[in-house]
Amino acid sequence: MSIESPSANANALARIYRVMPCWTAVHRAGEALSLPPRTLLHAGPQFRDPRRLPPPMLNSAVLSCLYEGWAGDELEAERLIAAGGIKFEPSYSRRASTPLVAMISPNTTVVEIQDHQSGARWFGFLGTGAGPQQRFGARDPAILDRLAFRERELLPGFGALLQAPIDLLSIARSALTEGDDLHNRLSSATAVLHAVLGTRNTDASAVRAALTTVVEAPLYFLNLWMPACALMLDAAAGTIGSTLVTKLCSNGEVVGIQLAGMRDRWFTAVPALVQGPFMKGAPEHPQFPPATGDSGIIDAFGLGGQALRRAPSLLAAFAPWLAADDAPRALRQLAGCHTVLGIEMGLDAAAIVRSGQSPLLSTGMVSAAGRGLLGRGLCAMPIEPFADAMRAMEMSS
């Protein structure tokens, strides 16, 4: 079989198009994901050495240890991690996704995204809204209060709001007409999500807290859309001969991809730096950090860095870091057009290698030193993992 099989990619795309992701529930991760004791889920492939984490990941892990009561203070948590007392697993291994450096622990509230057609599920980290956030990688004790607020208020609040599923494709379709790339800009999608939730019974105080959390965080839809994209692309995994990318994520040390035609085999490289304008209030003397997080799955789907042509505000903000011909580059690297969203989608490793151009991630910048959020920007994916994957497919054909 040819390593570039149009029929294989067509079959993979058809599987993706059939998935209808809906937000159906919220759960405690320990039960929903069957997490063993003292286990944390993180973004990206497996760490090289779980006892020596990148600073922002270490900060997130320390806060999770404190929140779960596995350690009494920060020093004890650091010692526990350094001694191998915490098990770290990539989130995808439990069919979950987590943004930037956030970690999922047993008491974390997760969202359940379910395919309306097949019943297949994927889970995501439920954000805590505005204010200090674990995903930004700073070791701020105020984050512990936000995590407690999530479990105390948002778990029952969203639970009450989700008596009926929420169709995510319809929200995404609307947002794409309003200037969202659905990775770095999700304000339109979040506004529609809030409007949909607001039509439901809002009498309970926890429900009102959940609605306020959504409206105060313009990126809130990301918590749902990231696992939704993972669920859709996972439907193509195992399609023999397909060169579509079905996983794309980074842990800050390595970035990895998987192809539909080579299920469960990773191709990795050192992640490139995310570059863009630093936000007001960023820590002093910021430096561009490596890409981190599971949200690259959105860009693999064909949005984010492959859909900047639809996001005028991002085009303006990223102009110094963006090639003038980026829109044609993106379109050349996408294999299909989504039947519901009406947008080109499906990042194709064969097309990437053929073009010799890097696909882009439109993502957040988190300080590599663990000092928190720096802003948002663009990351040019290294071509090596795509080239390695194509060589591997050729050898196996």
C-alpha positions in Angstrom: 0.0 0.0 0.0 1.2 3.5 -0.8 2.3 5.5 2.2 0.1 8.4 0.9 -3.3 6.7 0.4 -6.1 9.1 -0.5 -8.6 6.4 0.2 -7.1 5.7 3.7 -7.3 9.4 4.6 -10.9 9.6 3.2 -11.8 6.7 5.5 -10.2 8.4 8.5 -12.0 11.6 7.7 -15.3 9.8 7.4 -14.8 8.3 10.9 -14.0 11.8 12.3 -17.1 13.4 10.6 -19.4 10.8 12.3 -18.4 11.9 15.8 -20.8 14.3 17.5 -19.2 15.5 20.7 -21.5 16.6 23.5 -20.7 17.8 27.0 -22.7 15.3 29.1 -21.4 15.4 32.7 -18.8 16.4 35.3 -17.1 13.9 37.6 -14.4 13.4 40.2 -11.4 12.1 38.3 -10.6 9.4 40.8 -13.7 7.5 40.0 -14.2 8.5 36.3 -10.6 7.7 35.3 -9.9 5.0 37.8 -6.8 6.8 39.1 -4.6 4.7 41.3 -3.4 6.2 44.6 -0.9 9.1 44.4 -1.2 9.3 40.6 -1.1 12.6 38.6 -2.0 12.9 34.9 0.0 15.5 32.9 0.0 16.9 29.4 2.2 15.5 26.6 4.2 12.3 26.3 5.8 10.6 29.3 8.4 12.6 31.2 12.0 11.6 30.7 12.5 11.4 34.5 9.4 11.9 36.6 11.6 12.7 39.6 13.0 15.8 37.9 10.2 17.8 36.3 10.4 21.1 34.3 9.8 24.0 36.8 6.2 24.8 35.8 5.3 21.1 35.9 6.9 20.7 39.3 5.0 23.7 40.6 1.7 22.2 39.4 2.6 18.8 40.9 3.5 20.3 44.2 0.2 22.1 44.4 -1.6 18.9 43.5 0.2 17.0 46.3 -0.8 19.7 48.8 -4.4 19.8 47.6 -4.7 16.0 47.9 -3.1 16.0 51.3 -0.2 13.8 50.2 2.2 16.3 51.7 2.0 18.9 54.5 4.1 21.6 52.9 5.9 22.4 49.7 9.3 21.0 50.8 7.7 17.7 51.7 5.9 17.6 48.3 9.2 18.2 46.5 10.9 15.4 48.4 8.0 13.1 47.7 8.3 13.8 44.0 12.1 13.5 43.9 11.9 10.2 45.7 9.5 8.7 43.1 6.6 8.7 45.5 4.2 10.1 42.9 3.3 8.2 39.8 3.0 10.4 36.7 1.0 9.3 33.7 0.3 11.1 30.4 -3.3 12.2 30.4 -4.1 10.5 27.0 -3.4 7.1 28.7 -6.7 7.6 30.6 -8.5 9.3 27.7 -8.2 12.7 29.2 -6.7 16.1 28.1 -5.2 18.8 30.3 -4.2 22.3 29.3 -0.6 23.7 29.6 0.9 22.4 32.9 -2.3 21.6 34.8 -2.5 18.2 36.4 -5.4 15.9 37.1 -5.4 14.3 40.5 -8.1 12.1 42.1 -10.2 15.0 43.4 -10.0 17.0 40.2 -13.3 17.7 38.6 -13.3 16.6 35.0 -15.7 17.1 32.1 -17.1 14.2 30.2 -17.3 14.6 26.4 -19.3 11.9 24.8 -20.0 11.0 21.1 -23.7 11.2 20.7 -23.5 8.5 18.0 -21.2 5.8 19.5 -21.1 6.7 23.2 -17.3 6.9 23.1 -16.0 9.3 25.8 -13.0 11.6 26.4 -12.4 13.7 29.6 -11.0 17.1 30.2 -9.7 19.3 33.0 -12.4 21.6 34.3 -11.0 25.1 34.6 -11.5 27.2 37.7 -12.3 30.4 35.9 -10.7 33.8 36.4 -7.8 34.4 38.8 -4.8 32.2 39.7 -4.9 29.0 37.7 -2.9 25.8 38.0 -2.4 25.5 34.2 -0.1 28.6 34.2 2.6 26.9 36.3 3.2 29.4 39.1 3.4 28.1 42.7 0.7 30.4 44.1 -1.1 29.2 47.2 -4.2 31.0 46.1 -4.6 28.3 43.4 -5.4 25.8 46.1 -8.5 28.0 47.0 -9.5 28.0 43.4 -9.3 24.2 43.2 -11.4 23.9 46.4 -13.9 26.3 44.8 -14.1 24.1 41.7 -15.0 21.0 43.7 -17.2 22.8 46.2 -19.2 24.9 43.7 -18.5 24.0 40.1 -18.9 20.3 40.4 -22.5 20.5 41.7 -23.2 23.6 39.7 -22.4 22.2 36.3 -23.8 18.9 37.4 -27.2 20.5 37.7 -26.8 22.4 34.4 -26.0 19.2 32.5 -29.4 17.5 32.8 -29.3 17.5 29.0 -26.2 17.3 26.8 -24.7 20.3 25.2 -23.9 20.0 21.5 -20.3 21.4 21.1 -20.1 21.3 17.3 -23.0 23.8 16.9 -21.2 26.2 19.4 -17.9 25.8 17.5 -19.5 26.4 14.2 -21.1 29.7 15.4 -17.8 30.8 17.0 -15.8 30.3 13.8 -18.0 32.8 12.0 -17.2 35.4 14.8 -13.4 35.4 14.7 -12.4 32.5 17.0 -9.6 30.2 16.1 -10.8 28.0 18.9 -7.5 27.8 20.6 -6.1 31.2 21.5 -9.3 33.0 20.9 -12.5 31.4 22.3 -14.4 34.4 23.5 -17.3 33.9 21.0 -17.6 30.2 21.8 -17.6 30.9 25.5 -20.3 33.6 25.1 -22.5 31.1 23.2 -21.8 28.4 25.9 -22.9 30.8 28.6 -26.0 31.7 26.7 -26.9 28.0 26.2 -26.3 27.2 29.9 -28.3 30.3 30.9 -31.5 28.8 29.4 -31.5 26.1 32.1 -32.6 26.2 35.7 -30.4 28.7 37.4 -32.0 28.9 40.9 -29.3 27.1 42.9 -26.3 29.1 44.2 -23.8 26.6 42.8 -25.4 26.9 39.4 -25.1 30.7 39.5 -21.4 30.3 40.5 -20.8 28.1 37.6 -22.4 30.6 35.2 -20.4 33.4 36.6 -17.2 31.4 36.2 -17.9 30.9 32.5 -18.7 34.5 31.8 -15.6 35.7 33.6 -13.2 33.5 31.7 -13.2 34.2 27.9 -11.2 31.0 27.2 -13.5 28.7 29.2 -14.7 26.8 26.1 -11.2 25.5 25.7 -11.8 23.1 28.6 -14.5 21.4 26.5 -13.2 21.8 23.0 -9.8 20.3 23.7 -11.2 16.8 24.7 -13.8 17.2 22.0 -11.1 17.4 19.3 -9.2 14.5 21.0 -12.4 12.4 20.8 -13.0 13.2 17.2 -9.5 12.5 16.0 -9.3 9.4 18.1 -12.1 7.9 16.0 -9.6 7.8 13.1 -6.9 6.0 15.1 -6.1 2.6 13.5 -7.1 3.5 9.9 -4.4 1.6 8.0 -2.5 3.8 5.6 -3.8 7.1 6.9 -1.3 9.9 7.4 -3.6 12.1 9.4 -2.3 13.3 12.8 -4.5 12.0 15.7 -2.4 13.2 18.6 -0.2 16.2 19.2 1.0 17.3 22.6 4.0 18.4 24.7 5.2 18.2 28.2 7.7 21.0 27.9 10.6 18.5 27.4 9.4 16.7 24.3 6.6 17.3 21.8 5.0 14.2 20.2 2.6 13.1 17.5 0.7 10.0 16.4 -0.7 9.2 13.0 -4.0 7.4 12.3 -2.2 4.7 10.4 0.4 3.9 13.2 -1.8 3.7 16.3 0.0 4.0 19.7 3.4 4.8 18.1 4.9 8.1 19.1 7.3 10.3 17.1 8.9 13.0 19.2 11.3 16.0 19.1 12.4 18.9 21.3 9.5 21.4 21.3 10.1 24.7 19.5 9.5 28.0 21.4 6.2 29.8 21.6 6.7 33.4 20.4 4.3 36.3 20.6 3.6 39.5 22.4 4.0 39.4 26.2 1.0 40.5 28.1 0.9 43.4 30.5 1.8 42.2 34.0 4.0 39.4 32.8 7.0 38.6 35.1 10.1 40.7 34.5 12.6 39.8 31.8 10.4 37.1 30.1 11.8 34.7 27.6 9.9 32.7 25.0 9.1 29.2 26.5 8.7 25.8 24.9 5.3 24.6 23.8 3.5 22.7 26.6 0.1 21.1 27.0 -2.4 18.8 25.3 -4.2 21.6 23.5 -2.1 21.1 20.4 -4.8 18.5 19.5 -6.9 21.5 18.4 -4.2 22.6 15.9 -3.9 18.9 14.7 -7.7 19.0 14.1 -7.1 21.9 11.8 -8.0 24.9 14.0 -5.8 27.1 16.1 -2.6 27.6 14.2 -4.2 26.2 11.0 -7.2 28.6 11.2 -5.6 32.0 11.9 -7.1 33.3 8.7 -10.5 33.2 10.4 -9.3 35.2 13.5 -8.5 38.9 12.5 -7.6 39.9 16.1 -5.0 37.1 16.3 -3.6 37.9 12.9 -3.0 41.5 14.0 -1.4 40.4 17.4 0.9 37.8 15.8 1.8 39.7 12.6 5.5 40.0 13.6 5.8 36.3 14.0 3.6 35.1 11.1 4.6 34.6 7.5 2.6 36.5 4.9 1.6 33.3 3.1 0.5 31.4 6.2 -3.1 30.8 5.0 -2.0 29.0 1.9 0.5 27.0 3.9 -2.3 25.9 6.3 -4.7 24.9 3.6 -2.0 22.8 1.8 -1.5 20.8 5.0 -5.2 20.0 5.7 -6.8 16.9 4.2 -10.6 17.5 4.4 -13.5 19.8 5.1 -15.6 19.1 8.2 -19.2 18.4 7.3 -20.7 20.3 10.2 -18.1 23.0 10.9 -17.7 23.8 7.2 -13.9 24.4 7.7 -10.9 22.7 6.3 -9.5 20.2 8.8 -7.3 17.2 9.3 -3.5 17.9 9.6 -1.8 15.6 7.2 1.8 14.5 7.9 2.4 13.6 4.2 1.4 17.1 3.1 3.6 18.6 5.8 6.7 16.7 4.7 5.9 17.4 1.1 5.5 21.2 1.7 8.7 21.4 3.9 6.9 24.0 6.1 6.1 23.7 9.7 2.5 23.6 11.0 1.7 26.1 13.7 0.3 25.9 17.2 -1.6 28.9 18.4 -1.2 28.5 22.1 -0.3 30.0 25.5 3.1 31.0 26.8 3.9 29.7 30.2 7.2 30.7 31.8 9.8 27.9 31.6 11.1 29.1 35.0 7.7 28.5 36.6 6.7 32.2 37.0 3.3 32.0 35.4 1.5 33.1 32.3 3.5 35.3 29.8 0.9 35.7 27.1 -0.2 33.9 24.0 1.7 33.2 20.8 2.7 30.9 18.0 4.9 27.8 17.9 6.3 26.3 14.7 6.2 22.6 15.1 9.5 20.8 14.3 9.1 18.9 11.0 11.2 15.9 12.3 8.4 14.0 14.0 6.3 14.1 10.8 9.2 13.1 8.6 10.1 10.2 11.0 6.5 9.1 11.0 6.4 9.0 7.2 9.6 7.0 7.0 8.2 4.6 9.5 5.1 4.2 7.5 7.1 3.6 4.3 9.1 0.9 6.0 6.0 -0.8 7.3 4.1 -0.7 4.0 
